Amino acid sequence: VKGVLGDIASAVLMKILYGARVARYDLLRPVGALASRITTWTDLCDKRLHRLVSYIHTCPDLSMYGWIGDDPQTLELVLFCDADLAGDRNDHKSTSGAMLCLLGPNSFMPISAISKKQTSVSKSTPEAEIVAIDHGLCKEGLPAIMLWEVLLGKPLKIRLMEDNAAACRIVITGRNPSM
């Protein structure tokens, strides 16, 4: 059944996406999921959009914040990456996510984040995690290094945070015979 909100859905989603990219990284995935359905908008999409807007309405004070309490020489770039395996119910594709932060002993400043559905179906959890690391480094981490080296006045490396032991082993050794 064709959805009623299909004609205005893209305008609503882009307004939500603007706020999500600035202060509400928790909204990136649902907005991305609904945006991928714009051309095939259904009644179920109407319900999901209503639920998303209702969620935003119930927590208007929820916002992302950061703080810097350290000397620039003690700050470092840290990239948190993660992925789910076949989390999309429609096509069983995985979703990759990454968040880039400036961290120090008394500092935590989110810089950017990405949530993206993978283009192919992942066969294993490490494979999905490696794609998340790749997306995070290429889209968020590497472009930020040059800027933050100039701003902080020191050479930087990105510290990668990953919760999957198999993916960590692949990154360290550079090979995986099963993939």
N, C-alpha and C positions, 0 to 999 in steps of 0.2 A: 504494500500500500504506500503510495507516494505521500511524503510528509508535507504538512502545512507550512512549516517554517523553512522549507528548502530555498525559497527566493531570498530570504534575508539572513540565512544561516552564515554565509561567508562574511558578511559585514559584522555580525555579532561575534563570530569566532576571532576575527582579526583584531577587534577591540579588546577582547579578553587576552589574546596572545600578546598584545603590547604590554599590558599589565603583568602578565606572567613572566615575560622576559626581563622586566625591570625588578619586580619585587615578589613574585610568587612562582618559584620554580616547580611547586607541586602541581600546577595547572598545565604544564607543558605537555604531558602525555595525554590527558583527556582531550585537550584542544587539538593536538595532532591527530588523534584517532578520529575525532569528528570531522576535521578538515579533509581527511582522506576519503570521506563519504559524500562530499559536496555534490558530485555528479550523479550519485546514486542514492540521494536522500530519501529516507523512508520514515514511516511513522515511529519506529523504534529510535531513529536519530532525533526526532522531535522530543521524545521522552528523555533521552540522554542529555540533550542540550538544556532542557528544563531542569534536570537534576543538577547539572553543572552550574547553571546560573543560580539555582536555589542554594547550592553549597557556598558559592561566593557571597551570596546575600546573608547567609547565617554567620559568616565569620569575616566581617569587613575589617576588623582590627588585626587580623592575621597578616603578617608581613615578614619578609626576610630582612635581617639586619646584620651588620658586621661591625667590628671595632678594630682599631689599630692602637696598640699600646706599647709598641716596641720601636727601637731604632731601625731605620731601613736596612741596615747591615745584617740584622738578625732575621729578616723576613725571607721566606722561600715560597716558590710556586708549588702547589700540590694539586694533582689531578686525581679525583675519585672517579672510578669507572665501575660499571656493573651492567649486567644484562639478564633478561629472563629468557628461558628456553621455551619457544613456541607459545608465548603468552597471548597472542592475538587469537581470539576464538573463531574468527572468520576464515583466516588463511594459515593459521598455525606458524606464523613468522615470529621471530624474536624481536625484542625491543632493546636497543642499546641506549645507555645513558651515561653522561659524564658531567662533572662539575669541577670547575677550576677555581681555586681559592688562593689567597695570600695567607700564609700561616706563620706564626711566630709564637714565642712563649706566652705572650699576652695579646695575641692578635688572631682574628679570624675574619677575613673579608672575602665573601663570595664575589667572583668576577664575572663568570659566565657559566652557562649550562646548556646541554643539548639532550634531547630525547628523540630518538629516531627509530622508526621501524626498519628492520634489516630487509634488504632486497631479495634475499633467498631464504629458504627454510634451513635453519641450522640443524645439523645432525647430532651435535653434542654440546654440552654446557661449555667446555673450554673453547670451542669454536665460536659460540655466541659471545663469550667474554673477550676473546681476541678481537672480534669485530668492534666491541665496545671500546677497547683500548685504542684501536686504530682510529675510530671516529673521534674519540676524545683528544688524541694527540694531534691528528691532522686538522680538525675543525676548531679546537679550543686552545690546545697547549702550544703548538709550534708557532702559530701567529702571535701569541701573547709574549713569547720569550723576548723577541727583539724590543718590543715596547717597554716591558718591565725592566729589561737590562738598562735601557736609557733612563727610565724614571728612578730606578733604585741606585743607579751608578755602580753596578757591579755585575760580573758575569753570573748567569743563573743556569741551573738545571731544573728540570721538572721532576719532582718526586711523585711516583705513580703508586696509588693505593688500590689494591685489588684484593678481593676476598676469596678468590678461587685459587686453590693451591696448584691445580693442573695448569691454569692459565699463567700463573707466576712462573712455573717451571719452563713453559714454552717461551716466555719473554726472556728469561735468564739464559737458556741454552740456545734459543733461536731455531729449535727444530721440534717436531712432533711427528713420529712415524705413523700415527693413526689418522692424521689429517692430510 
